Amino acid sequence: MFYTYILQSEKSGRYYIGHSADLEARLQRHNTGKVKATKNKGPWVLKHYEQYDTKGEANSRELYIKSMKSRIYIEKLLAGFSGI
């Protein structure tokens, strides 16, 4: 299984979108400063994830969410709205 996930920084409130095969290990990497994009911006909290059968599907979903370039879109997704 692969996952597309959304993290939120407890420090700044900013969101980070990514994908991984191991959510727990990936969150730990974010929170220990081992991910360049999120280093010194945490601690990070997992706010949302979606499960996919393939890495390609998870990556496509990550890229789609990022392409929206919208905090409003992310917050609606987190709130569980459908048909966005």
C-alpha atoms as one frame of an Amber mdcrd trajectory, in Angstrom:
protein
   0.000   0.000   0.000   1.002   3.587  -0.656  -0.328   6.736   0.934  -0.805
  10.357  -0.002  -0.668  12.437   3.159  -1.088  15.965   4.439   0.920  17.216
   7.396   0.454  20.454   9.280   3.176  22.323  11.128   2.305  23.011  14.747
   4.719  25.944  14.578   3.414  27.828  11.549   0.156  26.126  10.567   1.511
  25.470   7.063   0.668  22.281   5.190   2.951  19.763   3.522   1.683  17.194
   1.005   3.606  14.034   0.182   3.370  10.305  -0.501   4.997   7.279   1.093
   4.730   3.526   1.587   5.308   3.886   5.362   3.426   6.781   6.972   4.791
   6.283  10.465   8.427   6.226   9.353   7.893   9.161   7.022   6.328  11.303
   9.749   9.269  10.473  11.995  11.682  11.585   9.247   9.813  14.885   8.925
   9.900  15.472  12.676  13.591  14.629  13.080  14.733  17.077  10.404  15.698
  14.454   7.824  13.472  15.919   5.086  14.997  19.041   3.553  11.641  20.642
   2.667  10.309  20.448   6.227  13.493  20.760   8.282  13.200  23.269  11.154
   9.518  23.902  10.363   7.905  21.301  12.621   6.790  19.612  14.664   4.481
  18.089  12.068   1.130  16.424  12.684  -0.556  14.008  10.281  -3.892  15.606
   9.365  -5.087  13.430   6.466  -4.098  10.418   4.402  -5.472   8.417   1.506
  -4.524   4.838   0.651  -3.639   3.617  -2.857  -2.591   0.313  -4.397   0.329
   1.727  -6.373   3.017   4.326  -5.894   1.943   5.951  -9.165  -1.602   6.504
  -7.902  -0.345   8.007  -4.642   2.082  10.259  -6.507  -0.615  11.389  -8.951
  -2.909  12.326  -6.079  -0.093  14.240  -4.357   0.599  16.192  -7.538  -3.107
  16.914  -8.034  -3.505  18.316  -4.513  -0.361  20.416  -4.961  -1.606  21.667
  -8.345  -4.649  23.189  -6.660  -2.296  25.646  -4.892  -5.051  26.378  -2.454
  -5.141  26.304   1.320  -8.936  26.463   1.025  -8.951  23.277  -1.078  -6.765
  21.511   1.493  -8.930  22.644   4.400 -12.089  21.464   2.626 -10.404  18.133
   1.993  -9.467  17.901   5.683 -13.028  18.734   6.678 -14.269  15.793   4.616
 -16.137  17.641   1.892 -16.764  15.586  -1.219 -17.146  16.792  -4.765 -14.444
  19.401  -4.463
